[in-house]
């Protein structure tokens, strides 16, 4: 079984090709713009290197956000288009929050696990998970102070690309583990989508928008 997973929601284009449940090939490129132009050609390159065709792919997994409005739309549009190209192909969506939480190692998991994602504003995207990685809160955006108030008197693990800025000054929290990833680990996005598929509950990708897009005159 072959799975293609990809993410263009943040500042980069990240793709993984899985054979069964093992990573076969990956593509990672940091970039602020132009992910949509890179995504499909690089998927084709990975297939050619693996010496397989699109007809061999059984599952497409895409990150549903949060992230830039254009990045989220680009990747989900690509995933849905691939699903229309071939009958029987399953397309699944996984949020960055879920994939980050799933990337935690057993010894990193705490009483509360906070996924913190960069917004490039004064606030942060966040979602909290319990010690079994079940969600405690819905995906949200809030200020550092308000998020800290939810975590008082808890043993906390932080993970995500917003952790470095979030913890750049003392928080007063009881910290168990800190993981400041520069971007979402694409392999964990792939494994999350594959697990949903194998359990018979893949989610059709829908964009995860936590707030309205910015619109301004150039």
N, C-alpha and C positions, 0 to 999 in steps of 0.2 A: 504494500500500500504506500502511495506517495501523497505527501501533504505539502502544499505551498503556503507559507505564512508571510505576511508583510505588514509594515507599519510606516506611514508617512505623516503621522499626526504631530510630530515634534520637529526638531531641527535636523532632519536626516531622512535617508531612505534605507530601510533595513528589511532584508528578505532572508528566509530560511527555507531550505528544501529538506524534508524528512523522508527517509525510507523506513517504513514501519514506525517505530518510535525513536529512531536515532537520527541525529543531524547528519545529513549527507553533504550539503554545501550551503554556504551563506554568502550574502553580499551586504556590506555595511559602508555607507558613505554619509559623512556629516555634511549638511548643506541647509542653508536657510530658505532657499527658493529652488524651484525647478524639479521637485520630487516627482511630479506627475510625468515629466518627460523622461525620467530615468527608469521609473518603476517597471513598465512592461518590457522594454528592451533587456533589462537585467534579468527579469524572470526568464525570458527566452534564452539568454546566455547560460543561466544555471541549468536549464533543461538540456541544452546542447552539450554542456560539459558532462552531464550525467548520462548522456546518450539516450534520452527518453523524449517523448513528445507530450504535448498538452493532453492528448487522449489518455495518457497513463496516469494523470493526476486524479485522485479520488476525493480530495478535500482541499478547499481554499479557506484559510483563516485570516481575518483582517482585524486590526486594532480599530475599535470604534470611537476612541477618544478617551479623555478630553485632549484638546490640543488646538492648533490653529484651525480656523474655520475652513480654509482652503485645503489644508492637509487632510483633515478628516473627510471632507467631501471627495477628494481625489482618490484616496485609497478605497473608500466604500463603493464609489462609482466603478472603480476598476474591478473590485471583487464581484459586484453584482453583474457587471458585463461579462466576466468570465463564466459566471453561472448560467447566463443566457446562451453562451456559445455552445454548450454541450449538455444535453439531457442527462440527468442522473448525477451530475456533479453537485456535491454538497458545498454550500458556502456558509461559513459560520463567523459570527462576530464575537470578539472578546474585548472587554474594556481594559485599558492600561492599569486600572486599579487592581483588577482581578489577577492580571498577569504578574504585576509587581509582587502582590501578596504570595502568589504561588511560587515565586522565585526564592522565598525565604527558606533557608536550611532549617532542619529541626531544632538545632541549638540556638538559632536566631529568633525563634518564635517566642513571643512574650504574652503576658496577660492581655495587653492591647497592642495591636500592630497598626501603625499609622502610615498609610501610603500618602506621600506628599509630592505633588507634581507642580513643576514650575509654571507660573502664569505670565512671567515677565512684567508683573504689576506689583502693587503693594500687597496683594493677597496671595493665597495659595489654593490650588485644587487639593482636596483631601477626601479620604474615606478610611474609616476605622474598621478593623477586623478583630475578632476574638482569638483565643488560643487555638481554636479549631479552624481558623481562617473563614469563619462565617461572618457576614457583614453585620456590623453594629450600627452603622449609619449609611445613609444614601450618599452617592457622590455629590459633593458640594464644593463651594468656594467661600473662603472666609479669611479674616485677618489672622495673623499669627497669635495675637492675644486671645482671641475667641477660641481658636483651636487648642491652645495650651490649657485654657480653662476646662476643656472637656477631658483632659488627661491628668489632672491633679490626682495625687494619691494612687496612681496606677504604675505598674511596671510596664514600660513602653519600648517597643522597637520601632525605629523609623526606617523607611525604605522609599526610594524614589529620586528623581532628578532635581527635586526642590529641597532636599534635605540639607544640603550645604548652606543655602541661604537661610533656611528656617532656623538652623542651629548656629548661626554665625554669632549669636550673642547668648548668654546664659538663659536657660529656660526654666531652671528650678525643678525640672522633672526627674523622675527616677528612670534612668535609661538602662535598658537591657542590651540592645545592639543598635548599631547605626550602619546603614547601607546607603551611601550616596552614589547611585549609579548615574553615569553621564547620559544614559538613554535606556529605554525599556529593553531588557534582554530578549531578543527576538525568539530565541529558542523556547523561552517560557511561554510566550504568546502562542507558539505553535503547539506546545504540549497541552496547554489549557484547551485550545480548540479541539485537539485530537481526543482528549478525555471526554469532552462534551459529545463528540461524534460517537465514540465507542459506547457511551452510556445511553445513546439514543436521544439526546436532548441538545442538539446544536441550535444556537440562537441565530436566526437570520439577522445579518448586520444592519443595525439602525444607528445613526450618528448619536453620540453622547454629547449633547450640548448642555453645558451647565449655565451658560449665560449667552446673551445675544452677541452676534459678531460686531466688531468695530466697523463703522462706516464713516468715511471722511472724504473731503475733496482733496485731490492732490495739490 
